[in-house]
Amino acid sequence: IAQPAISTVSLAYAAVLNDLGVISEISLGHSLGEVTAIIYCGIVSFEDGIKIIQKRGEVMEREGKQGTMMAVIDIESKILEDMCKNVSQEISEPVVVANINTQNQIVISGSKDGMKKVAQLVAKNHGRGIPLRVGGAWHSPYLNNAAEEFNIFLDTIQFNKPTSKFYSIVDQKVLDDGSVIKNSLKHQMLSQVNWVSAIKNLKALGCDTFLEIGPSKILKDLVLKIVPDVKSESTALFADLETLIQNI
């Protein structure tokens, strides 16, 4: 229930902003938000997009419960990747880097025992591990079965050419073909969310204003940590959208 509601609220914000003349040059999303961006860009209908979100949430919740996730602070991504690989080999259970949110805030995903062992290594290297209160090990091999079922479902959905530019986190580039975007989404559940690369790439493409659409300001803050010299705002911070428009 929560995920379709969040996406619907975000799209409602976007529709009002469009009416007020604020139209996205390039759209992207973080994990669930990528499906919202796909709807916004006209790649799937709103109705089909909500069906995708519901199915995605259903299979992920069912299959990912074996594991968990942990945020890691102040450990470089390459070092953390090596820690996860070594622990995974040691215990024969999956432990992977799931999200690279900023240069020093990374989220890992996998087995509960694996999280404990990586946390010990992180502490020894003067970092900090913060267990996350999530329903499962998202963006990890624990979702292999979920991804297979989800991908069969996706084949029943019509994907169209985007009506505006869509940036794929999986491919780390702008995609402009519906079938290619569908294939990319098929890999998303198991793929790393490298938010740092995405934001740096968008800045290199000339993006200097970032707007988080929806009831949160988390991504707005992450953007400023990655590229402090851009403008970044969120609809969650303003009582009315007219004030927001004045600020961007």
C-alpha positions in Angstrom: 0.0 0.0 0.0 2.8 2.5 1.0 4.8 2.2 -2.2 1.9 2.9 -4.7 0.8 5.8 -2.4 4.3 7.3 -2.4 4.6 7.1 -6.2 1.1 8.5 -6.7 1.8 11.5 -4.4 5.1 12.1 -6.2 3.4 12.0 -9.6 0.7 14.4 -8.4 3.4 16.9 -7.3 5.0 16.5 -10.7 1.7 17.1 -12.6 1.1 20.3 -10.6 4.6 21.5 -11.2 4.2 20.8 -15.0 1.1 22.9 -15.0 3.1 25.7 -13.3 5.8 25.5 -16.0 8.4 23.4 -14.2 9.1 20.5 -16.5 12.0 18.0 -16.0 14.8 17.9 -18.6 16.0 14.5 -17.3 14.2 12.2 -14.8 15.7 9.4 -12.7 14.8 7.6 -9.5 16.4 5.8 -6.6 15.2 2.2 -6.4 11.4 2.4 -6.2 11.6 5.9 -7.5 12.9 4.6 -10.9 9.5 3.2 -11.6 7.9 6.5 -10.7 10.3 8.2 -13.2 9.3 5.6 -15.8 5.7 6.6 -15.3 6.5 10.3 -15.4 8.3 9.9 -18.7 5.3 8.3 -20.3 7.1 5.0 -20.8 4.2 3.1 -19.2 0.7 4.3 -18.3 -0.1 5.3 -14.8 -2.3 2.2 -14.3 0.5 -0.1 -15.6 3.0 1.7 -13.5 1.1 1.1 -10.3 0.7 -2.5 -11.2 4.5 -2.7 -11.7 5.1 -1.1 -8.2 2.6 -3.5 -6.6 4.1 -6.6 -8.2 7.6 -5.4 -7.4 6.8 -4.8 -3.8 5.0 -8.1 -3.4 7.7 -10.4 -4.8 10.5 -8.5 -3.0 8.9 -8.7 0.4 8.2 -12.4 0.0 11.7 -13.4 -1.2 14.0 -10.9 0.6 13.1 -11.7 4.2 16.1 -14.0 4.7 18.5 -11.1 4.8 18.8 -7.5 5.9 20.7 -4.2 5.1 23.2 -2.0 6.9 24.4 1.6 6.2 28.2 2.0 6.3 29.7 5.4 7.0 33.3 6.5 6.3 34.6 3.5 4.4 35.6 3.8 0.7 33.4 1.8 -1.7 36.3 -0.3 -3.1 37.4 -1.3 0.4 33.8 -2.1 1.4 33.3 -4.1 -1.8 36.4 -6.2 -0.8 35.1 -6.7 2.7 31.7 -7.9 1.4 33.3 -10.3 -1.1 35.7 -11.8 1.5 32.9 -12.3 4.0 30.6 -13.7 1.4 33.2 -16.3 0.4 34.0 -17.1 4.1 30.4 -17.9 5.1 29.0 -18.9 1.6 26.2 -16.4 1.9 25.5 -13.3 -0.2 26.8 -10.0 1.1 26.9 -7.1 -1.5 27.1 -3.4 -1.9 23.5 -2.4 -2.7 23.5 1.4 -2.7 26.3 4.0 -3.1 24.3 7.0 -1.8 27.3 9.4 -1.3 31.1 9.0 -1.2 31.0 8.0 2.4 27.5 6.6 2.9 27.1 3.2 1.4 24.4 0.5 2.0 25.2 -3.2 2.0 22.7 -6.0 1.7 22.8 -9.7 2.4 22.7 -12.4 5.1 22.2 -11.4 8.8 25.4 -13.2 9.7 27.2 -11.4 6.9 26.1 -8.0 8.2 27.6 -8.8 11.6 30.9 -9.9 10.2 31.2 -6.9 7.9 30.2 -4.6 10.8 33.2 -5.9 12.7 35.6 -5.2 9.8 34.1 -1.8 9.4 34.7 -0.9 13.1 38.3 -2.1 12.8 38.8 0.2 9.9 37.4 3.2 11.9 34.1 3.2 10.0 30.5 2.9 11.4 27.8 0.3 10.6 24.2 1.2 11.2 21.6 -1.6 10.8 18.6 -0.5 8.8 15.0 -1.3 9.7 14.0 -2.7 6.4 11.9 -5.7 5.3 14.6 -7.6 3.5 17.9 -7.7 1.6 17.0 -5.5 -1.3 19.3 -5.4 -4.4 21.0 -8.6 -3.4 21.1 -12.2 -4.7 18.3 -13.1 -2.2 16.0 -11.6 -4.8 16.9 -13.9 -7.7 13.6 -15.8 -7.5 11.7 -12.5 -7.1 13.4 -11.0 -10.1 12.5 -14.1 -12.3 8.8 -13.8 -11.3 8.8 -10.0 -11.7 10.4 -10.2 -15.2 7.7 -12.6 -16.4 5.1 -10.1 -15.2 7.0 -7.2 -17.0 6.6 -9.0 -20.3 2.8 -8.4 -20.0 3.3 -4.6 -19.8 3.6 -2.2 -22.8 6.7 0.0 -22.6 6.7 3.0 -24.9 9.3 5.5 -26.2 9.8 8.2 -23.5 8.1 11.5 -23.9 11.0 13.1 -22.0 14.5 12.0 -21.1 14.9 9.1 -18.8 18.2 8.3 -17.0 18.7 4.7 -16.1 20.5 3.9 -12.8 21.2 0.4 -14.0 22.8 1.5 -17.3 24.1 4.9 -16.0 22.9 6.7 -19.1 19.9 8.2 -20.8 17.7 5.5 -22.5 15.3 6.4 -25.3 13.8 3.0 -26.3 10.9 1.4 -24.5 12.1 -2.2 -24.9 15.6 -1.3 -23.8 14.1 0.4 -20.7 12.0 -2.7 -19.9 15.1 -4.8 -20.1 17.0 -2.4 -17.8 14.1 -2.6 -15.3 14.4 -6.4 -15.4 17.9 -6.1 -14.0 17.2 -3.3 -11.5 16.0 -5.5 -8.6 19.4 -7.2 -8.4 21.6 -4.3 -9.4 23.5 -1.8 -7.4 22.0 1.6 -7.0 25.0 3.9 -7.7 23.5 7.3 -6.9 26.9 8.9 -6.8 27.7 8.0 -10.4 24.3 9.0 -11.6 24.4 12.5 -10.1 28.0 13.1 -11.2 27.0 12.0 -14.8 24.0 14.3 -14.8 26.0 17.2 -13.7 28.5 16.4 -16.5 25.5 16.5 -18.9 24.8 20.1 -17.8 22.3 19.6 -15.0 22.7 22.3 -12.4 19.3 22.1 -10.6 18.0 19.0 -9.0 14.4 18.6 -7.6 13.2 15.8 -5.5 9.6 15.2 -6.2 7.6 13.6 -3.3 7.2 13.5 0.4 10.9 13.3 1.3 14.1 15.3 1.3 16.6 12.5 1.6 17.7 12.6 -2.1 17.9 16.4 -2.1 20.5 16.1 0.7 22.4 13.3 -0.9 22.7 15.4 -4.1 24.3 18.2 -2.3 26.8 15.9 -0.6 27.9 14.5 -4.0 27.9 17.8 -5.9 27.8 20.8 -3.5 27.9 23.4 -6.2 24.4 22.7 -7.7 21.0 23.8 -6.6 19.0 21.0 -5.0 15.5 21.3 -3.5 12.6 19.0 -2.5 8.8 19.4 -2.7 8.7 18.2 0.9 10.3 21.4 2.2 7.7 23.8 1.0 4.2 24.6 2.2 3.2 25.5 -1.4 4.7 24.9 -4.8 4.7 28.6 -5.8 7.4 29.2 -3.1 9.3 26.2 -4.3 9.4 27.6 -7.9 10.7 30.9 -6.6 13.6 29.0 -4.9 14.6 27.1 -8.1 
